[in-house]
Amino acid sequence: MTGMTLRQYAAIKLKVPNSGTDWLDDMIRQSLKDDFAAKALTTMFYPAIMESIQTDVDLNCDKVAEFAYVMADAMLKAREA
């Protein structure tokens, strides 16, 4: 058999790590984590980013990015509960 099963395709399309294939589920989880981190970053840090641009204050982007992934992990954990 070649190609994806309907279950695998649905898991990818719906971003639900329940394809029945471990490596594919891991990829879906990582994609969700990246999506959640991006959403956390844009919603939580947008005011701080805009303020730093307007006032020439340095913003520690590495810490902001790290925190976005911490939030993404928490969002994934809450999603699984």
C-alpha positions as CSV (number, residue, x, y, z in Angstrom):
1,M,0.0,0.0,0.0
2,T,1.3,3.4,-0.9
3,G,0.3,6.9,0.3
4,M,-1.5,7.9,3.5
5,T,-4.4,6.3,5.2
6,L,-7.6,8.3,5.7
7,R,-6.8,8.4,9.4
8,Q,-3.3,9.8,8.8
9,Y,-4.6,12.4,6.4
10,A,-7.3,13.5,8.8
11,A,-4.8,13.7,11.7
12,I,-2.6,16.0,9.6
13,K,-5.5,18.2,8.3
14,L,-7.2,18.5,11.7
15,K,-3.8,18.8,13.6
16,V,-4.8,16.0,15.9
17,P,-1.8,13.7,16.9
18,N,-3.9,10.5,16.6
19,S,-2.8,9.1,13.3
20,G,-1.7,5.7,14.6
21,T,1.8,6.4,13.4
22,D,4.2,7.5,16.1
23,W,6.6,9.6,13.9
24,L,3.7,11.4,12.3
25,D,2.0,12.1,15.6
26,D,5.3,13.6,16.9
27,M,5.5,15.8,13.8
28,I,1.9,17.0,14.4
29,R,2.7,17.7,18.0
30,Q,5.7,19.8,17.0
31,S,3.6,21.7,14.5
32,L,1.0,22.4,17.1
33,K,3.7,23.6,19.5
34,D,5.1,25.9,16.9
35,D,1.6,27.3,16.2
36,F,0.8,27.8,19.8
37,A,4.1,29.5,20.5
38,A,3.5,31.9,17.6
39,K,0.0,32.7,18.9
40,A,1.3,33.2,22.4
41,L,4.0,35.4,21.1
42,T,1.8,37.7,19.1
43,T,-1.0,38.0,21.7
44,M,1.1,38.3,24.8
45,F,4.0,40.3,23.7
46,Y,2.7,42.6,21.0
47,P,2.2,45.6,23.4
48,A,5.8,45.1,24.8
49,I,7.2,44.9,21.4
50,M,5.4,48.0,20.2
51,E,6.5,49.9,23.3
52,S,10.1,48.9,22.8
53,I,10.0,50.1,19.2
54,Q,8.5,53.4,20.2
55,T,10.8,54.1,23.1
56,D,14.0,52.5,21.8
57,V,14.1,50.1,24.8
58,D,16.0,46.9,24.2
59,L,13.8,43.8,24.3
60,N,15.4,40.5,25.1
61,C,14.0,38.6,22.1
62,D,15.6,35.3,23.2
63,K,13.8,35.4,26.5
64,V,10.5,36.3,24.7
65,A,10.9,33.4,22.3
66,E,11.8,31.0,25.1
67,F,8.7,32.0,27.1
68,A,6.5,31.6,24.0
69,Y,7.6,27.9,23.8
70,V,7.0,27.5,27.6
71,M,3.4,28.8,27.0
72,A,3.1,26.5,24.0
73,D,4.0,23.5,26.1
74,A,1.4,24.6,28.7
75,M,-1.2,25.0,26.0
76,L,-0.5,21.5,24.7
77,K,-0.7,20.0,28.2
78,A,-4.0,21.8,28.8
79,R,-5.3,20.6,25.4
80,E,-4.5,17.0,26.3
81,A,-6.3,17.2,29.7
